[in-house]
Amino acid sequence: MIKNDIWITEMAQKGMISPFEPQLVRRVEQLPVISYGLSSFGYDIRLSPVDFRIFRHIPGTVVDPKNFNPENLQPTKLYIDANGSYFILPAHSYGLGVALERLEIPNNITVLCIGKSSYARCGIIANITPAEAAWRGYLTLELSNASSADCRIYANEGIVQLLFLEGEPCAVNYEARQGKYQDQPAAVTLARI
């Protein structure tokens, strides 16, 4: 069963989402923003301004998830103008960011992280990422620019929506199996095996 705004609010008060915004925010100080916060059956998290990296080609190398070379990711500049703080994701490129909110997922919940339509309509694809039962930390977010134009990716604004799916408690949760991405810091976490 997908969980609603009442349940999400109750669980956020117990530490599931921090910081927590109890309503959908569309404006900050009269400035329109890409919405974040609580919705009817989900929660829109924000992109942190702290860390955003873009894949770059290093001649003669292949990106290997079993032996990831951090030099394949280039930190990118945070820009600021009248519309807010943003990173630029070049056309036909791929970037990694990190969520501003910290999550602590209950033992009977799996979270799906899906893209927001405001970005999808600009050619930005957010990988569907799960946060399994008893996972905690800051999500590393994977974003692809499928368009032929560079795109702004706004920090401190909505980037993906979380959907909370309830099931029976599992026999072995993410914490018990010592998942490799447990307790991710508020920075991009590279591929691990």
C-alpha positions in Angstrom: 0.0 0.0 0.0 1.2 3.5 -0.8 1.3 5.8 2.3 -0.5 9.1 2.4 0.3 12.6 3.8 -1.1 11.8 7.2 1.2 8.8 7.7 4.2 10.6 6.2 3.7 13.5 8.6 3.5 11.2 11.6 6.6 9.3 10.6 8.5 12.6 9.8 7.8 13.7 13.4 9.5 10.5 14.5 12.6 11.3 12.4 11.9 9.6 9.0 12.6 12.9 7.0 14.7 15.7 8.3 14.3 18.6 7.7 10.6 18.1 7.0 8.3 20.6 5.2 4.7 19.8 6.2 3.2 21.3 3.0 4.1 21.6 -0.6 6.2 24.8 -1.1 5.9 26.5 -4.4 7.3 30.0 -3.5 10.0 31.2 -1.2 10.1 34.9 -0.5 7.8 35.6 -3.5 10.2 33.7 -5.8 8.7 30.7 -7.6 10.5 27.4 -6.9 10.3 23.9 -8.1 8.0 22.5 -5.5 9.2 20.5 -2.5 7.7 19.1 0.7 4.6 17.1 1.5 2.1 16.1 -1.2 -0.9 13.8 -1.0 0.9 10.5 -1.4 4.6 11.4 -1.4 7.3 13.8 -0.4 9.4 15.9 -2.8 12.9 16.2 -1.5 15.4 19.0 -2.5 18.8 19.0 -4.1 21.6 20.0 -1.7 23.8 22.9 -2.8 26.8 21.2 -1.3 27.9 18.6 -3.9 27.0 18.0 -7.6 29.3 16.2 -10.0 29.2 15.5 -13.7 30.7 12.5 -15.5 33.5 13.4 -17.8 35.3 11.3 -20.4 38.9 10.5 -19.6 40.5 9.2 -22.9 41.5 5.5 -22.6 39.3 4.8 -19.6 36.0 3.0 -19.1 33.7 3.7 -16.1 33.8 0.6 -14.0 31.3 0.2 -11.1 33.5 -2.5 -9.6 36.6 -0.2 -9.6 35.2 3.3 -9.8 37.7 6.1 -10.6 36.5 9.2 -8.8 38.4 11.3 -11.5 35.5 10.4 -13.9 33.3 12.8 -11.8 34.1 16.4 -12.0 32.7 18.7 -9.2 30.7 21.5 -10.8 30.2 25.1 -9.8 27.1 26.4 -7.9 25.7 29.5 -9.7 23.4 32.1 -8.1 21.2 34.6 -9.8 17.7 36.2 -9.3 16.1 32.8 -9.9 18.0 30.9 -7.2 21.0 28.6 -6.8 21.7 26.1 -9.6 24.1 23.7 -11.2 24.4 23.3 -15.0 24.0 19.8 -16.4 25.3 19.9 -19.9 23.4 18.4 -22.8 23.6 14.6 -23.2 25.5 14.3 -19.8 25.0 12.6 -16.5 25.4 14.0 -13.0 25.3 13.0 -9.4 23.9 15.2 -6.6 22.8 14.6 -3.0 19.5 15.1 -1.2 19.2 18.0 1.3 17.0 15.8 3.5 18.2 12.9 5.6 16.0 9.8 5.6 15.5 7.1 8.1 13.3 4.4 6.6 11.1 2.2 8.8 11.5 -1.6 8.7 8.2 -2.2 6.8 8.7 0.5 4.1 10.5 0.7 0.8 10.8 4.1 -0.8 10.9 4.7 -4.5 12.5 7.9 -5.7 11.0 9.2 -9.0 11.6 12.2 -11.2 9.5 15.4 -11.1 7.6 16.4 -14.2 9.0 20.0 -14.2 12.4 18.5 -14.9 11.1 15.6 -17.1 9.7 18.2 -19.5 13.1 19.7 -19.9 14.7 16.4 -20.7 16.0 15.6 -17.3 15.7 11.9 -16.2 16.0 11.0 -12.6 16.9 7.3 -12.1 14.3 5.4 -10.2 16.1 4.6 -7.0 14.9 2.5 -4.0 15.7 3.2 -0.4 15.1 -0.2 1.3 13.6 -1.0 4.7 15.8 0.3 7.5 18.0 2.4 5.1 19.2 5.7 6.5 21.3 8.6 5.2 21.3 11.2 2.4 20.3 9.8 -1.0 22.7 10.2 -3.9 20.6 11.3 -6.8 21.4 10.3 -10.4 20.3 12.7 -13.1 20.6 12.4 -16.9 20.2 15.2 -19.4 18.6 13.6 -22.4 18.1 16.9 -24.2 20.4 18.7 -26.7 20.5 21.7 -24.5 22.3 22.5 -21.2 19.8 22.5 -18.3 19.7 24.3 -14.9 19.3 21.9 -11.9 18.2 24.1 -9.0 19.6 23.6 -5.5 17.4 23.9 -2.4 14.4 23.1 -4.6 12.4 20.0 -5.4 14.4 17.4 -7.4 12.6 14.0 -7.0 9.5 12.7 -5.3 9.6 9.9 -2.7 6.8 7.3 -2.7 6.5 5.2 0.5 5.3 1.6 0.0 4.3 -0.5 2.9 4.7 -4.3 3.2 5.1 -6.8 5.9 8.4 -6.4 7.8 11.2 -8.3 6.0 13.3 -11.0 7.5 16.6 -9.2 6.7 16.5 -5.4 6.3 19.1 -3.1 4.8 20.7 -2.4 8.2 20.8 -6.0 9.3 22.5 -7.1 6.0 25.0 -4.2 6.4 24.1 -2.6 3.1 27.0 -0.9 1.4 25.2 2.5 1.2 24.0 2.7 4.8 24.5 6.0 6.5 25.5 7.9 3.4 26.8 11.4 4.2 25.5 14.7 2.9 27.8 14.4 -0.1 27.8 12.4 -3.4 28.6 8.7 -2.7 30.4 6.8 -5.4 29.6 3.4 -6.7 30.7 0.6 -4.3 30.8 -3.2 -4.4 
